[in-house]
Amino acid sequence: MTENVSQVDYPIAPDWMRITAYADKWSVNQGDQIRFYVNCDGPSEYEAQLVKLINGNTDPAGPGAKEIPTPAPFNGKHAGRKQIINSGSYVLIEDREPLNLQSFTIQAYIWPTMPHKPEGYWRPGPQAILSKWFEGRGYGLFINDDAEVELRINNTVLTSGAPVRDRAWIFVAASYDADTGQAVLYHEPQIRYALDPQISPVEQSGVAPPERSETPLFIGASPKQRDEGPQGASSVPRGLVLGSHFNGKIDSPRVASQALSRLDIERLKAGEATGLDERRGTGPTTEIAASLVASWDFGKEITTTRAYDDGPYKLHGKLVNLPTRAMTGHNWTGRETDWKRAPEEYGAIHFHDDDLDDARWEVDFTFDVPDDMKSAVWAVKLTSSEGDEDYVPFIVCPPVGKETAKIAVILSTQSYMAYANEHLAANAGAAELLVYRVPIMQEQNMFLAEHREYGSSLYDTHTDGSGVSLSSRLRPVLSFRPKYDHFLAQAPWQFPADLHLIDWLTEMGYEFDVITDEEVSYDGLERIEGYNVLLTGTHPEHHDVHYLNNIHAYKERGGRFMYMGADGFYWIHTYHGSYGRGEITEMRRAESGIRTWRADPGEYYHQSNGALGGMWRFVGQYLHAVGGTGMSSEGFDIGSYYSRTPESNNPRVAWAFEGIDYDERLGDFGLVSGGAAGLELDIVDTTLGSPPHTLLTATSAGRHTEGYLLVMEDYGFSQAGIDGTQHPRVRSDIAFHETPNGGATFAFSSIAFCGSLSHNNYDNNISRLVKNVLDRFSQDGPLPEPGEEHFIHRGRKDYDPQLNYTRVDNTHGETSE
């Protein structure tokens, strides 16, 4: 290395995560600006230092964490201030005169998921359905602490006297007549079972009209307090803090300016038309239509963050903190499972009290990235004199078409977002069973368990038990940090694991650019076609269709592709179009795949663009077709090593093993799981997309524990014999195949693989193998073409490696059938 790398100290803070921060971008072009947002919950000041990140693994058996302090205009001390996240989703409808009612009718369908909150719940209290109520003025419809429907008119409260059933559709309504002072509350389950008590309307007379409230109208939340401090600064609207967040679905909220009869309330359910006549359908009667104020239809404009109002005043709402849309409504019949084909049956929005789209903090400092700043992985390191520490990583990319090297590493930021702030370590009841040991927590895990407002990962469930399908990077992502060990691996995972590759490339003296999948998706082929070779990170699991198509186009044009990990290209993702470029990603877990939760029936299609969620495999884009291998198994106790196969001697690929004896154990060492073949493993399978001319050059078959299990999409029913001690598909395959126009792909097929690169001061057979491949792949011009004898007709099943390599002798690497 030519740069002076500082050895990193590891201060122990007296409190967990008193400094947290984020940037508005995770990748930035040379010459562009990036903004940083910092929260100091205790320290009165902090010091910012730009560092170039090289390695993020603190394991004393390895080279250690490495970073290079670098001059920057923002380096130095800054005044600290507290910044607060206001999570919880809702619809905001700006205050308009038609909403300041005397007489009224309000109504909606609700599907509550958490009407009874357990003792000690992080957000106790009532839940608002529709509220223009604040500080004892106005009106609103709520669920109270006893799970009863509640009508508030100023300080007068009517309750239904019966708790709502969780996860069941209920029609709720309330009317008030200012002339008579009569208020009526309705609580009507849409399904009434044989032994359910009858719930009668509740009436009260002598109620004073609602006093004017100048706050907006909210659906799914209600104003809690005014605040000119840090909490109010990040709330929407600014200065007004929301509370009473609803957990569950709300469908078809309506507002009228009269106290309607029960029959007219029924008629109002149709609710969108004010000008129909007898020739043009059935709408509200003229009397009802004249009183219609708002009729929100959440089945319209699902891909946006607008709540569309079909009423005469067009009181369209703004969705805050991105609740889940494209949800089955009260009238879903099941005949259509794609919301685009029956939007009228998808008029529900699912609100959660821990939804978050943007922390909305105030900017603390900005950085204008110099035009000549090295493309690399960088971070702002934030410290205090009391020992607090946080990092805000970002990737500097060259502008499109201005590559500075022949090699590019693509970091998988969409995957980092999928795992962002995961709570499984602290909240998954079966964590010990999954990892075959007691999970060791990081301070980030403990902090997130206490601060649900920081949001969750796509592997978590919301506080109401429903799956998290949307993830934002506009918040502190405490897993997107160097020196962070994931509980599954008890070692670096995702971003810090990818720094193993950055460290190796740096130590080996390679010139390389760093870009992200966001650039590949948004900038297209032009972003990558100038590179001789692309390297993935260790775990490129989550990607959108544009990434996959652009990588395919790159390979078809002679590009070389090194798949440096495993479990790649697995889940279908989409970026949310209402949030600019890459800020929000969406994934829905459908009927198969490795899932910590599963979407409910009828809710598999993304709200972002209407695409079917689930695995790429089930829409015909097989993961094996991208890098040549695909996910087969996972296990989180110990890893293993590879043995070469006879195909490694094939002249098409033998060059990759120069300097490596045939009988060597490949990767019988490593900082992640103890071996190069570990955690999650990919295999060659020509029936699932591996090209039929693929060469399986090395395998770990027969060497995994019972903690490694076959992926569920590969078998049809539960059975014994699917673990690493028995099943032939529980293995990792190192594989090679050529692509058109002088290109090629090499797959190393294990998440743990890059953790072996630094062993023995980077002098080992894994390092040698990767160097041989990279040196050949990075050369100019097409790769040498195989001899004519290698051009033969091949069927998919003519070559089935699982039949040939089901057992491998642990000493000699010889195969037996």
ZAKENU-144554 format. One record per residue (C-alpha): y, z, x. Coordinates in steps of 0.1 Angstrom, whole numbers, plus 5000, padded with zeros to 4 digits. Layout:
YZX;...
END
This chain:
500050005000;503549935012;505350184990;505450564995;503450724967;504251084959;501551334953;502051464918;502351844911;500851984879;503252254866;501952474839;504552504812;505052844795;504852674761;503152354749;505152044749;508752184747;509951834759;508651534739;510151194739;509650824732;511250484737;512050214712;509749964731;506450004750;507049674768;510349514778;511249194796;513249194828;516849174819;516449354785;517449704774;515149994764;516350314746;514950664751;514850954727;514351314739;513551634721;514151964740;512752254720;513952524743;515252384776;518952354776;518752064801;516151834815;515851594845;514951234840;513351034868;512150674868;508650644883;506250364889;502850464876;499850384897;497150624887;496950884859;493651064867;494051414880;490251454888;490051604923;487051384930;489251084929;492450964945;494551174922;497551094900;500050864918;503550774910;506450634929;509950784922;512450494919;516250494917;517750434882;521150494867;519750754843;518050964870;519351324871;520151604847;520851554810;521851804784;518851894762;518951904724;516451964697;515351664676;513151704646;510651464629;510851444591;507451314581;506251254545;506650924526;508650854494;510750594476;514450634478;516550484450;520250514457;522350704432;523650464405;525350554372;522450444350;520350724366;522750994356;521251054322;521751294293;518851194271;515951044289;512250964291;510450964324;506750864328;504150754354;500550744362;499450974390;496251014410;496851344429;494751414459;495851764467;497051934436;495752274449;496952344485;494752574505;496152904518;498052844550;498652484543;501352344566;503552224536;503152464507;504952424475;505352184446;504951814447;507551574432;506451274411;509951154402;512951354409;516751344405;516851714408;518551934435;519852284436;519252354399;520952034387;519451714373;515951634361;512551574376;508751564371;506651774394;503251924401;503752304406;501952544429;499352604402;498652224400;500252204366;502651924355;506152054354;509351924339;512652044354;515952004336;518552204356;516952554359;514852504328;511152454336;508352334312;504752344324;501752174310;499652494312;496752304326;495952194362;495651824370;492251704382;492251574418;491451204424;491651114388;494150904369;496551104347;499350984326;502351214327;505551184307;508551384296;511351324271;514651504264;517051464236;520551574245;521651584209;518951824198;518152004231;514451924225;512251864256;508651744255;506151724283;502851524282;499851564305;497151324296;494051264317;492850904313;489251024313;488351334293;484851474299;482851654272;483752004282;487351944292;489852144271;492351954250;495851944267;498551944240;502151834246;504452124255;507852144237;510952354241;514152354222;517652464231;517552304265;520952214280;521551854291;520951784328;523951834350;525051544371;523351524405;524851284430;521651274451;519450964450;516450944428;513250994447;509650904439;507151114457;509551374471;512551584461;515651704480;515052034497;518352124515;521451974531;521451994568;524051884593;521851984622;518951814640;516651804609;519351634588;520151394615;516751234614;516251244576;516750964551;519350984537;521051144567;521951504560;519651554531;516251694540;513351614517;510551834506;508051864477;506151564492;503451414468;499951364480;498251084461;498950764442;501750704418;501750394395;504150244370;507050494370;509450434342;512850574332;514550534298;517850664285;516550794252;514051054241;511250834230;508550914205;504950934218;504350594203;507350444220;506250604253;503050404249;505050094243;507150154273;504150134295;504549754293;508049824304;509449534323;511049304298;514449344280;514749004264;511448904249;511248764214;508348704190;507548374207;507348504242;504748784244;504549154237;507149374253;509049684243;510649664209;514449594208;515149964205;513050054235;514249764256;517849874250;517150214265;515150084295;516750204328;514050134354;510549994355;509249994391;506249764398;504649864430;502349564427;505149334436;506449274472;503549474486;504049334521;507549474522;509149814522;510949754489;509949914456;510749644431;512349734398;511749504369;514349684348;517749554338;519649734366;517449624394;517249974409;515049864438;513950144460;513450174497;510050304511;510650574537;507850664562;505650384550;503250504524;500050304518;500350004495;497849754481;496150054464;494050014433;496050124402;495250294370;494149974354;491949834383;488949674367;486949604399;486649234391;489049154420;489049344453;491749134469;495149254457;496648904461;494448774433;495349054409;498549224419;499049364385;495949584391;497449714425;500549884412;499950204430;501350354462;499550624480;501950884494;501151144520;503151434533;502251344569;503150974567;505550854595;507050524604;509950624627;511050964642;514650844638;515951044667;519250984683;519350794716;519751004747;520050734772;519450364777;518150154806;519149794813;516149664831;517149474862;516349104864;514449164896;512549484885;508949454894;506549374866;504449694865;503750014846;506750244846;507650574831;510550804827;509351144839;511051434821;510951784835;512752114832;513252394857;510952604836;507952374843;508052154812;506951794817;506551474797;506351104805;507550804785;505650504798;506750144794;505649814808;508149574824;507149204819;508548894833;510248664807;508148394791;507448114816;508648314846;505448454860;505748634893;502048634902;498848444896;497148744881;498148924849;496849254835;497049274797;497449634785;496149694750;499149864733;497749794698;494749994708;496950264722;498650274688;495350294670;494450614690;498050744690;498151124685;494551154674;493551484659;489751454662;489551694691;490951974670;490051874635;486751694636;484051934624;481251744642;483151694675;480451894695;477651674680;479551364689;480051444726;477051664732;479251954745;482152164735;485251954736;487852064761;491352054746;494551924763;497852084755;498651764736;495751834712;496852184705;500452084700;499551814675;497352054656;500452264651;502851974645;501451744618;504851584615;504151384648;501751164628;498151074634;495950804648;493950544629;490850754636;492251054616;492451134579;495651234563;496051594552;494651504518;491451354533;492350984529;492150754559;495150684581;495550304581;499050264596;500350364630;503750364645;504950364681;508450484671;507550844678;506351054707;502750934713;501351224734;498051034741;500050744757;500550944789;499250964824;497151274832;495851294796;492051344793;490451244760;487951484744;485351214740;485251114777;486551444792;488351194813;491150934809;490850704778;492850404768;496150404787;495450654814;492050494819;493650154823;495650294852;492350304872;492649924872;496349934881;495550174910;492749944923;494749634922;497649814940;495449964967;493649634973;496949464979;497049214949;500249074935;500049094897;502149104866;501649344837;502049234801;500749364768;498849234738;502149244720;503548974742;500348764738;500548794700;504248734696;505048494724;501848284721;500048064747;503248004766;503248374776;499848354794;499147984803;500948014837;498448274850;495248174869;493448484856;493948744829;492349094831;491949324801;492149694802;489149924797;489149934759;490849634742;489349734708;492149664684;493849324681;495449094656;494448734650;497348584671;496048764702;492548634697;493648274690;495948274720;493248404744;490848144730;493447864736;494048004772;490347994780;489847644765;492547514789;490847634820;492147994822;489948264837;489348584818;488048914831;486949154804;487149484823;485849724796;483849744764;484149784726;486649494727;488049284699;486349504673;488749584645;491049354625;494749444629;498049324616;501549404627;503749504597;506349224593;509049464579;509449644612;510649384637;508249324666;505149534670;506449874659;503749924631;500149824632;497649834603;493849864602;491549934573;487950044578;485849844554;482149844548;480749854583;481549944619;481850274636;484150464612;485650814611;486650724575;486250434552;488550264528;487950314491;486550024470;489049754464;491349874492;490049664521;492949414523;495949494544;499349554528;501049404559;499949044552;497049054527;494348994554;490849144549;490349454570;487249574587;485549414618;486449074632;482649014632;482649004594;485248734591;483348514616;485348594648;482548754667;483648994695;480948854718;482748514717;485848654734;484548804766;480948704764;479549044754;480049264724;479749624714;476249764711;476150134716;478150444725;477550784739;479751054754;477551274776;476751094809;476850734821;474450544843;474350244866;473349884867;470649684884;470949314892;468749074873;467148754886;470048564869;472448714894;470848484920;471648174900;474047964921;476447944892;477248314898;475548434930;479048424947;480048724927;477348934944;478148844980;477849155001;475749334975;472049374981;469849284952;468249634950;471549824951;472350064923;475649924910;478050194900;475850504905;479150694907;482450714889;485250934876;484450864840;481050984827;479650984863;478650624863;479950274858;477950214826;479150474802;480950584770;480850254751;478649964761;478549584754;475649344757;474948974757;473748844723;473748474719;473148504682;476348704678;478648474697;477748504734;477748134746;474148014751;474847934788;475748304795;474148454826;473248824823;473648924859;473149304857;472149564831;471849934826;468849894802;466550194800;468850434816;470750604788;470350934771;469551024735;473251084731;473850704732;473250544698;473050194685;476050074665;475450094628;476449724621;473249624641;470749784617;470249784580;468850134573;468650474590;465650504613;464350684644;464350514678;467950394680;469050604710;469350524746;465850654755;464150404731;466150114719;466449804740;469949724728;471350054740;472549924774;475449754791;475349394804;477449244831;477748874822;479248544833;479848214816;481947904823;484647774799;486047424796;488347264821;487347474851;487647814835;485248104833;484848454818;483348764835;482449064813;481849414828;480949564795;481649934799;484550154791;483650374821;483450074845;486950094860;486550464867;484150364895;486550134914;488150404936;484850564947;484550614985;488150514991;487650194971;484750074993;481850044970;479749784952;481749794920;484949734939;483249464959;481949284927;485349294910;487049174942;484648874945;485248774909;489048824911;489448634943;487548334929;489148344895;492748374909;492448064931;494447754922;492947464905;489747444884;486647644895;483847444911;481747274885;478047354884;475547094894;474246844869;470947034866;472847314848;474047084820;471147124795;470847154757;470547514747;469947674713;471148014704;467748174705;466447984735;467948254756;467548614743;468148864771;466949164751;463449034753;463548994791;465349314801;464049574778;462849794806;464149824841;462550014870;465050284881;464350234918;464049864924;465849704895;462849494887;462249384851;459149404831;458249284797;
END
